[in-house]
Amino acid sequence: MLSGAPPHLVVIDTESVGDQAGSLVRWLQNDVGVPAILMLGPPAHEQVALAVSLGVAGYVITPVSVGQLLATTEIALIQGLELQRLKESEQQLSKALAQGRETSTAVGVLMERYRLTEREAFERLRGQARSQRRKMAALAKEVVVATEVLNQPAARNRRDP
């Protein structure tokens, strides 16, 4: 439906799209990641309830002045950018948490295998990553994957009588 870069915000006139307003807003927000403002015609009470249930970035009731529409649009754009920033921050934190878990697991593997303290195992992992000019998280992931691969046959043999 959209070609090229998606818009930052969409204003939807509910009188023009009729019953499709709800599915259009859901598609824009969930699939495209674009906030929407609804222009609602009278009687607005039921339509306001629809707008609230859809979680739109804002709504205006027609007839609307240019000033009202501009103010609503500005607020919706600011909220949309803030929401996007929060989603990106969440993704970065999730990635960092996953990498932290892998690093901790790799340190534990090194501690067990080489009888090292936690600090010694961490320094060995970091030193190896530096000597290979790689990110520590990437090396830690390799250690974890290799350990899982090596442990698979042992786990199968223990289950077999």
N, C-alpha and C positions, 0 to 999 in steps of 0.2 A: 504494500500500500504506500509506504514511504520510500523514496529513492534518495540516495545521498545521505548526508548527515541529518540526524533527527533534529527537530526544533527544540528549543529550550523550554517552550511552553505552548500549549494549545488552548485556544478559546473556542468553546463549543456552544453554539446556539441550539438549545434543546428543541425549539420550535422547528428548526430545519431538519434535525436528525430524528426527531420523534422518539419512538420506543428504542431506538438503537443507541441512545445516549449512554446507558449503563454499560453495554458491552463495549462501546467505543472507549469509554473512560478506563474500564478494566484492561483492555488491550493496550492502551497508551501507557498506563502506569506499570502494569506487570510485565509486558513483553518488550515494550520500547523504552521504558524508563523515563517517560515524559509526563510531567504534571499537567493537570488540566483545570481550567476555569470554566464553570458552566454559566451560561446566560439563561436565566429562567424567566419564562413568561407567566403572567397571571393565570390561574390562581397559583401562587408560589408555595403555599404551605406544604403540599405533598412533594413538590419538586425539591424544596429545601431539605426535607427528610431524605430524599433520594441522594442529593448532593452530599449530605453528611454521611450517609451509609457507604457511599463510594469512596469517601476520603479524598475528595477533590481539594486542590490547592486553594480554591476560593470560588465564590459565586457572586453574581450580580443579578438583580431583578430588573427586567426591562419594563419600561423604557429606561435606559441607562445613559448617564452623561459621559462625555469623554473623560472628564476628571475622575469620575468614579471608576471607570474601566482602567485608566492608567494607574490609579492608586492600588487597585486590586491586583493588577498585573505585576506591578513592582514588588509588592509583598510576596506574591506567589513565586516570582523569579528568585528572590532572595531565599525563600524557604526551600525551593527546589535545589538551589546550589548548596545550601547547607545540608540538605538530605543527601545529596550526592557525595559531599565531603565526608559525611558520617559513614556512608556505605563503604567508601574507599578506605577510611580509617579502620573500619571493622575488618575488611579483607586483609589489610596489612597486619593487624593485630592477630588475626587467626593464623596467618602464615608464620608470623614470628613465634606464636605459641607452638605450632606444629614443629617448627625448626628447633625450638627449645627442647621439646620432648625428645626429638631424635638425637640431639646433642647429648642430653642427659642419659638416654639409653646407650648411646655409643660410649660415653664415659664409663657407664656401669659395666659394659662388655669388656672394655680395656682393664678396668679394675679387677674383674674376675679372672680374666685370662692371664694377666701379667702380674697379679698380686700387687697392684699399685694403690696408692691413696687416691682419693677423689681429685685432689689438686694435681698430683702427678699425671693421672690419666687425662685430665683436661689439658694440661700443658703439652702432653705428648700429642694429643689430637690437634691442638692448635699449631704446634711446631710442624707436624706433618703437613697440615693444610698450607702453612706458610711456605714450606720448602717446595711444595708442588704448585704454589701460586694459585690456590683454589680457595673457595669460600669454605669455612669450617662446616657450615650447615650441609653443604653438598657432600663433603667427606664423611660427616657423621651419618648421613642417609645411606651412603654406600656401606659403611660398617654395619649398620642395622640390617640392611637388605642381605648382605653377605652372611651375617650371623643367622638370619632366618633361613636362608638357603642351606647353610651347613647343618642347621639343627633339624631340618625336615626329615632326612633319612633316619636320624637317631630317634626321632619321635615315632616314625612309622615302625621301626624295628622293635621298639618297646611295646607297641600295641600288638604286634604279631606274636603268637605263641611259639 
